[in-house]
Every structure is written in structure tokens, then in C-alpha cells.
Amino acid sequence: MRSTRDFAIYLIVTVFMCLLSIQQGLSLRWIKFDVPSPVNRGSDVVLTCKFDLEREHLYSVNWYKNEDEFYSSKPHHSPPKTSSKRGVSIDLARSDSQHVTLKSVDFESAGTYRCEVLADGPTFKTLVRSGMMEIVDLPNGRPVLTGGEKKYRPGDIVSVNCSVPMSMPAAVLTWYINNQKAQKKYLKEYPLEEDSEGRKSATLGLTFTAQRCHFSEGQLTLTCNATVHSLYAEHALHTGVAAHPVSAHFGDNVNGSESVSGCVRVLLVLPTACLLILFKFL
């Protein structure tokens, strides 16, 4: 008798949990949330707050920037309610309950954006997500090189500077010698220049002594790469030829790097040893 009652209780609990699971599966849920970042200054941005009501009824969708509400959409309420906020200019023609379009974003548009989706009663289920938006201002142009010579001899000092136009944040600069990354000891970082809007211009110098094997193909090639996040990637080249035909000497350094990017230091000892062993057995 007891086992029958226990089984009945188990069956009731199982059915209840199944029904609860089904009910939860049919409730308000996220499909996609997106706050683009980084974003180029002056561009339009679409904030996405996409959800599935399932069997719920929507009460409201609210957007906040740094805790201040700037957009509220409710069914049967048109147009949506908007509030004036610094850095937030809404394109109502391209906005709805699941997307909000911001026009021509500026530095003041940066911040934390939060979407709040509220279902109607009796459940009043709520979805909340937030994301950071960073605004960048890309350089208006490519890197510029100064210094350097058209011809070099082994022993000459090679000195070139690479500068990038104003941007926010400052561009990241990287020097390459004959396609190999230059060692840190050859680099000189200059103080950032800054304008009234907070944009910065970066300059990175490269100085090293030319060696014979820098001219293994009769030419020295220096490359300055400039990047700002994944939105800007440009480079500038400097080439100098050998003043007189030269050949790479054993032990010279091709790329200004003694470790990974150094001259091809062919170890002649090993091949020689192999030949001696081979002749011994002949």
C-alpha cells in the first residue's frame, strides 16, 4: 500500500515538473542582443534587442545609456517615447521594439547601453542585458615616414621615423626590417601629440646600424604598420639600396634581430661532420 502511494506521489511530481519545464520553454527568451563596438565616429549604429515572446504578451522595451532611459516602446503606443541624452540621436524611422538606430555617433555616444524587455502580467517576466560601446576616430590618411637615405653602406646608421595622423585612440605602430619585426632596442617611442578633442598622433622611430646581410638582395626594406583596432590598417615603406654591391658575410645580421629574425646563420659544422663520417665508411 505504501509503495503504491509513493509511486503516485512520484508520478504527480514528475508530471508537475514536466509541465513547469514546458511552461518555461514557452516563456520570454533572448534571440540576439548586440551593442556594436568599436564604432567609427560619425557612423550610424544599430542596437539590437531581439527576443521571442513565445506565449507572453509584451508590456514594454526600454533602452538605457549609463542608467538613463532614452527609448521606450510599448504595444499600441506610437511613436515610442524618447528622451534627449548627450551623444544619443535616434533615427525613429529605423527603430522599433527590437532595434534602435543611433545617428552619427560621437565621442559622447560612448558608454554602457542596456536593454530591458518586460512581459505583461501576470508573469511580468523580464530580460535585461547590457554592453559597452567604444567610439573611435580613425586617422585621416596613411602613415608618413621621415628620415632615411636612398643608399646605405654597411656600418651606416639607419634612422627613420613613422608618424600617423590624429586618431582616437592613438594608432599602434610596428616596425619591420626586411619583413621581420624589429627588436625593441632599435625603437624610439616619442610622446603622443594631442589635439583639443583628445585625439592623439603617434610617432615611432627606428634606428640601427646597417650590416652587409641587410642587403642580401641588394636592397633594404623597412615597413611601418599602423593599426587602430580592426577598423584601420595601413602601412608605409622605406627602401634603400646598397651603395656598392655587397654580399652577406657569415655571422652578419640580416634583420636587426639576433634571435628569431637574424641573419641566416648557416651552421657549417654539422654538414662538414656528416661528410667526414660518410667518407670514413666509404
VEXKOLVEX-791699 format. One record per residue (C-alpha): y negated, z negated, x negated; residue number from 1; residue in three letters. Coordinates in steps of 0.25 Angstrom, whole numbers, plus 2048, in hexadecimal, padded with zeros to 3 digits. Example, Ala and Ser with C-alpha at 12.3 -4.5 7.8 and 13.67 -1.06 7.14 Angstrom:
BEGIN
+-------+-----+------+-----+-----+
: north :  up : east :   k :   r :
+-------+-----+------+-----+-----+
:   812 : 7E1 :  7CF :   1 : Ala :
:   804 : 7E3 :  7C9 :   2 : Ser :
+-------+-----+------+-----+-----+
***
This chain:
BEGIN
+-------+-----+------+-----+-----+
: north :  up : east :   k :   r :
+-------+-----+------+-----+-----+
:   800 : 800 :  800 :   1 : Met :
:   7F7 : 7FC :  7F5 :   2 : Arg :
:   7FA : 809 :  7ED :   3 : Ser :
:   7F6 : 811 :  7FA :   4 : Thr :
:   7E9 : 80A :  7FB :   5 : Arg :
:   7E6 : 80C :  7ED :   6 : Asp :
:   7E9 : 81B :  7EE :   7 : Phe :
:   7E0 : 81C :  7FA :   8 : Ala :
:   7D4 : 815 :  7F2 :   9 : Ile :
:   7D6 : 81F :  7E6 :  10 : Tyr :
:   7D6 : 82B :  7EF :  11 : Leu :
:   7C9 : 827 :  7F6 :  12 : Ile :
:   7C2 : 824 :  7E9 :  13 : Val :
:   7C7 : 831 :  7E3 :  14 : Thr :
:   7C2 : 839 :  7F0 :  15 : Val :
:   7B5 : 832 :  7EF :  16 : Phe :
:   7B3 : 835 :  7E0 :  17 : Met :
:   7B7 : 844 :  7E3 :  18 : Cys :
:   7AC : 845 :  7EE :  19 : Leu :
:   7A2 : 83E :  7E5 :  20 : Leu :
:   7A5 : 848 :  7DA :  21 : Ser :
:   7A3 : 853 :  7E3 :  22 : Ile :
:   796 : 84E :  7E9 :  23 : Gln :
:   791 : 84C :  7DB :  24 : Gln :
:   795 : 85A :  7D7 :  25 : Gly :
:   78D : 85F :  7E3 :  26 : Leu :
:   780 : 858 :  7DF :  27 : Ser :
:   774 : 85C :  7D8 :  28 : Leu :
:   776 : 861 :  7CA :  29 : Arg :
:   770 : 868 :  7BE :  30 : Trp :
:   771 : 877 :  7BB :  31 : Ile :
:   767 : 878 :  7B0 :  32 : Lys :
:   75B : 871 :  7AA :  33 : Phe :
:   752 : 877 :  79F :  34 : Asp :
:   745 : 874 :  799 :  35 : Val :
:   743 : 87F :  78E :  36 : Pro :
:   73F : 87A :  780 :  37 : Ser :
:   739 : 87E :  777 :  38 : Pro :
:   730 : 887 :  77E :  39 : Val :
:   725 : 890 :  779 :  40 : Asn :
:   717 : 88D :  77C :  41 : Arg :
:   711 : 896 :  787 :  42 : Gly :
:   71E : 89A :  78D :  43 : Ser :
:   723 : 897 :  79B :  44 : Asp :
:   72F : 88D :  79D :  45 : Val :
:   739 : 88B :  7A8 :  46 : Val :
:   73E : 87D :  7AA :  47 : Leu :
:   74C : 87D :  7B1 :  48 : Thr :
:   751 : 872 :  7BA :  49 : Cys :
:   75D : 879 :  7C1 :  50 : Lys :
:   766 : 871 :  7CA :  51 : Phe :
:   771 : 872 :  7D5 :  52 : Asp :
:   76F : 86A :  7E1 :  53 : Leu :
:   77D : 86C :  7E6 :  54 : Glu :
:   77D : 865 :  7F4 :  55 : Arg :
:   770 : 85D :  7F1 :  56 : Glu :
:   762 : 861 :  7F6 :  57 : His :
:   756 : 862 :  7ED :  58 : Leu :
:   74B : 858 :  7EE :  59 : Tyr :
:   742 : 85C :  7E2 :  60 : Ser :
:   742 : 861 :  7D4 :  61 : Val :
:   737 : 85B :  7CB :  62 : Asn :
:   733 : 85F :  7BD :  63 : Trp :
:   72C : 855 :  7B3 :  64 : Tyr :
:   725 : 856 :  7A6 :  65 : Lys :
:   725 : 84A :  79E :  66 : Asn :
:   727 : 842 :  7AA :  67 : Glu :
:   71C : 848 :  7B3 :  68 : Asp :
:   721 : 851 :  7BE :  69 : Glu :
:   71B : 85F :  7BF :  70 : Phe :
:   724 : 866 :  7C8 :  71 : Tyr :
:   72B : 862 :  7D5 :  72 : Ser :
:   733 : 86B :  7DE :  73 : Ser :
:   739 : 867 :  7EC :  74 : Lys :
:   740 : 870 :  7F6 :  75 : Pro :
:   737 : 875 :  801 :  76 : His :
:   72B : 871 :  7F9 :  77 : His :
:   723 : 87D :  7F4 :  78 : Ser :
:   71D : 87E :  7EA :  79 : Pro :
:   722 : 874 :  7E1 :  80 : Pro :
:   71A : 868 :  7DD :  81 : Lys :
:   713 : 869 :  7CF :  82 : Thr :
:   70B : 860 :  7C6 :  83 : Ser :
:   701 : 864 :  7BC :  84 : Ser :
:   706 : 860 :  7AE :  85 : Lys :
:   701 : 863 :  7A0 :  86 : Arg :
:   709 : 86E :  79A :  87 : Gly :
:   710 : 872 :  7A7 :  88 : Val :
:   70C : 87E :  7AF :  89 : Ser :
:   717 : 882 :  7B9 :  90 : Ile :
:   719 : 890 :  7BE :  91 : Asp :
:   71D : 88D :  7CD :  92 : Leu :
:   721 : 89C :  7CF :  93 : Ala :
:   72C : 89A :  7C5 :  94 : Arg :
:   730 : 88C :  7C9 :  95 : Ser :
:   73A : 886 :  7D3 :  96 : Asp :
:   743 : 87A :  7D5 :  97 : Ser :
:   74B : 87D :  7C9 :  98 : Gln :
:   741 : 884 :  7BF :  99 : His :
:   733 : 881 :  7BB : 100 : Val :
:   72B : 88B :  7B3 : 101 : Thr :
:   720 : 886 :  7AA : 102 : Leu :
:   716 : 890 :  7A6 : 103 : Lys :
:   710 : 892 :  798 : 104 : Ser :
:   715 : 885 :  791 : 105 : Val :
:   70C : 87E :  787 : 106 : Asp :
:   70E : 872 :  77D : 107 : Phe :
:   70A : 869 :  789 : 108 : Glu :
:   716 : 86E :  790 : 109 : Ser :
:   720 : 867 :  787 : 110 : Ala :
:   727 : 85B :  78B : 111 : Gly :
:   733 : 856 :  794 : 112 : Thr :
:   736 : 85D :  7A1 : 113 : Tyr :
:   73F : 856 :  7AB : 114 : Arg :
:   745 : 85C :  7B8 : 115 : Cys :
:   749 : 853 :  7C3 : 116 : Glu :
:   751 : 858 :  7CF : 117 : Val :
:   752 : 84F :  7DB : 118 : Leu :
:   75C : 852 :  7E6 : 119 : Ala :
:   759 : 84E :  7F5 : 120 : Asp :
:   75E : 842 :  7FC : 121 : Gly :
:   767 : 83B :  7FE : 122 : Pro :
:   76C : 83D :  7F0 : 123 : Thr :
:   75F : 83F :  7E8 : 124 : Phe :
:   767 : 843 :  7DC : 125 : Lys :
:   75E : 846 :  7D0 : 126 : Thr :
:   75F : 84F :  7C4 : 127 : Leu :
:   756 : 84D :  7B8 : 128 : Val :
:   755 : 854 :  7AB : 129 : Arg :
:   74A : 856 :  7A0 : 130 : Ser :
:   747 : 85E :  794 : 131 : Gly :
:   73D : 85F :  789 : 132 : Met :
:   734 : 86B :  787 : 133 : Met :
:   72E : 86F :  77A : 134 : Glu :
:   723 : 879 :  779 : 135 : Ile :
:   722 : 881 :  76C : 136 : Val :
:   717 : 88B :  768 : 137 : Asp :
:   71D : 896 :  75F : 138 : Leu :
:   716 : 89B :  753 : 139 : Pro :
:   70E : 8A8 :  756 : 140 : Asn :
:   713 : 8B0 :  74A : 141 : Gly :
:   71D : 8B1 :  73F : 142 : Arg :
:   71D : 8A8 :  732 : 143 : Pro :
:   713 : 8AC :  727 : 144 : Val :
:   716 : 8AC :  719 : 145 : Leu :
:   70C : 8A9 :  70D : 146 : Thr :
:   70E : 8AA :  6FE : 147 : Gly :
:   719 : 8B0 :  6F7 : 148 : Gly :
:   719 : 8BC :  6EE : 149 : Glu :
:   71E : 8CB :  6EF : 150 : Lys :
:   726 : 8C9 :  6E1 : 151 : Lys :
:   72D : 8BE :  6DA : 152 : Tyr :
:   733 : 8BB :  6CD : 153 : Arg :
:   73E : 8B1 :  6CA : 154 : Pro :
:   736 : 8A4 :  6C7 : 155 : Gly :
:   72B : 8A7 :  6D1 : 156 : Asp :
:   726 : 89D :  6DB : 157 : Ile :
:   728 : 8A2 :  6E9 : 158 : Val :
:   71F : 89B :  6F3 : 159 : Ser :
:   71D : 89F :  702 : 160 : Val :
:   718 : 898 :  70E : 161 : Asn :
:   71D : 89B :  71C : 162 : Cys :
:   714 : 897 :  728 : 163 : Ser :
:   715 : 898 :  737 : 164 : Val :
:   70A : 899 :  742 : 165 : Pro :
:   707 : 88D :  74A : 166 : Met :
:   712 : 888 :  754 : 167 : Ser :
:   717 : 87C :  75B : 168 : Met :
:   720 : 877 :  755 : 169 : Pro :
:   71E : 87C :  747 : 170 : Ala :
:   728 : 886 :  743 : 171 : Ala :
:   733 : 883 :  73A : 172 : Val :
:   733 : 88B :  72D : 173 : Leu :
:   73F : 88E :  724 : 174 : Thr :
:   73E : 896 :  716 : 175 : Trp :
:   74A : 89F :  711 : 176 : Tyr :
:   74B : 8A5 :  703 : 177 : Ile :
:   754 : 8B1 :  704 : 178 : Asn :
:   759 : 8AD :  711 : 179 : Asn :
:   75D : 89F :  70C : 180 : Gln :
:   756 : 893 :  711 : 181 : Lys :
:   74C : 88E :  707 : 182 : Ala :
:   74E : 880 :  701 : 183 : Gln :
:   745 : 875 :  706 : 184 : Lys :
:   740 : 873 :  6F7 : 185 : Lys :
:   739 : 880 :  6F8 : 186 : Tyr :
:   732 : 87E :  705 : 187 : Leu :
:   724 : 878 :  707 : 188 : Lys :
:   720 : 873 :  715 : 189 : Glu :
:   711 : 874 :  718 : 190 : Tyr :
:   70A : 86B :  722 : 191 : Pro :
:   70A : 871 :  730 : 192 : Leu :
:   6FD : 877 :  735 : 193 : Glu :
:   6FA : 873 :  744 : 194 : Glu :
:   6F0 : 878 :  74E : 195 : Asp :
:   6E9 : 872 :  759 : 196 : Ser :
:   6F4 : 874 :  763 : 197 : Glu :
:   6FE : 86D :  75A : 198 : Gly :
:   705 : 87A :  755 : 199 : Arg :
:   70A : 87A :  747 : 200 : Lys :
:   70B : 884 :  73C : 201 : Ser :
:   716 : 882 :  731 : 202 : Ala :
:   716 : 887 :  723 : 203 : Thr :
:   722 : 886 :  719 : 204 : Leu :
:   721 : 88A :  70A : 205 : Gly :
:   72C : 88F :  701 : 206 : Leu :
:   72B : 88E :  6F2 : 207 : Thr :
:   736 : 891 :  6E8 : 208 : Phe :
:   738 : 898 :  6DA : 209 : Thr :
:   73D : 8A6 :  6DB : 210 : Ala :
:   74B : 8A8 :  6D4 : 211 : Gln :
:   752 : 8B5 :  6D0 : 212 : Arg :
:   75C : 8B4 :  6DA : 213 : Cys :
:   752 : 8B3 :  6E5 : 214 : His :
:   750 : 8C2 :  6E3 : 215 : Phe :
:   75F : 8C5 :  6E3 : 216 : Ser :
:   75B : 8D2 :  6EC : 217 : Glu :
:   74E : 8D4 :  6E5 : 218 : Gly :
:   746 : 8CC :  6F0 : 219 : Gln :
:   743 : 8BE :  6F4 : 220 : Leu :
:   742 : 8BC :  703 : 221 : Thr :
:   73C : 8AF :  709 : 222 : Leu :
:   73D : 8AD :  718 : 223 : Thr :
:   735 : 8A3 :  721 : 224 : Cys :
:   73B : 8A0 :  72E : 225 : Asn :
:   733 : 899 :  739 : 226 : Ala :
:   739 : 893 :  746 : 227 : Thr :
:   734 : 88B :  752 : 228 : Val :
:   740 : 886 :  75A : 229 : His :
:   747 : 892 :  75F : 230 : Ser :
:   73B : 899 :  764 : 231 : Leu :
:   735 : 89F :  757 : 232 : Tyr :
:   73C : 8A4 :  74B : 233 : Ala :
:   734 : 8AD :  741 : 234 : Glu :
:   735 : 8AF :  732 : 235 : His :
:   72D : 8B5 :  727 : 236 : Ala :
:   732 : 8BC :  71A : 237 : Leu :
:   72C : 8BC :  70B : 238 : His :
:   733 : 8C5 :  701 : 239 : Thr :
:   730 : 8C6 :  6F2 : 240 : Gly :
:   737 : 8D0 :  6E9 : 241 : Val :
:   73B : 8CD :  6DA : 242 : Ala :
:   730 : 8D1 :  6D1 : 243 : Ala :
:   73B : 8D7 :  6C8 : 244 : His :
:   74A : 8DA :  6CB : 245 : Pro :
:   751 : 8CD :  6C9 : 246 : Val :
:   760 : 8C9 :  6CB : 247 : Ser :
:   765 : 8BB :  6CF : 248 : Ala :
:   76A : 8B3 :  6C4 : 249 : His :
:   775 : 8A9 :  6C5 : 250 : Phe :
:   770 : 89B :  6CA : 251 : Gly :
:   763 : 8A1 :  6D0 : 252 : Asp :
:   760 : 89C :  6DE : 253 : Asn :
:   75E : 8A7 :  6E8 : 254 : Val :
:   758 : 8A0 :  6F4 : 255 : Asn :
:   752 : 893 :  6EE : 256 : Gly :
:   75E : 88B :  6F2 : 257 : Ser :
:   767 : 885 :  6E8 : 258 : Glu :
:   772 : 881 :  6F2 : 259 : Ser :
:   775 : 88A :  6FF : 260 : Val :
:   76B : 895 :  6FD : 261 : Ser :
:   76A : 896 :  6EE : 262 : Gly :
:   76D : 8A2 :  6E5 : 263 : Cys :
:   77B : 8A7 :  6E6 : 264 : Val :
:   781 : 89F :  6DA : 265 : Arg :
:   78E : 8A6 :  6D7 : 266 : Val :
:   797 : 89D :  6D0 : 267 : Leu :
:   79D : 8A6 :  6C6 : 268 : Leu :
:   7A6 : 89B :  6C0 : 269 : Val :
:   7B0 : 89C :  6CC : 270 : Leu :
:   7B3 : 8AB :  6CB : 271 : Pro :
:   7B4 : 8AA :  6BC : 272 : Thr :
:   7BE : 89F :  6BD : 273 : Ala :
:   7C6 : 8A7 :  6C7 : 274 : Cys :
:   7C6 : 8B3 :  6BD : 275 : Leu :
:   7CB : 8AB :  6B2 : 276 : Leu :
:   7D6 : 8A5 :  6BA : 277 : Ile :
:   7DA : 8B3 :  6BE : 278 : Leu :
:   7DB : 8B9 :  6B0 : 279 : Phe :
:   7E3 : 8AD :  6AC : 280 : Lys :
:   7EE : 8B1 :  6B5 : 281 : Phe :
:   7EE : 8C0 :  6B2 : 282 : Leu :
+-------+-----+------+-----+-----+
***
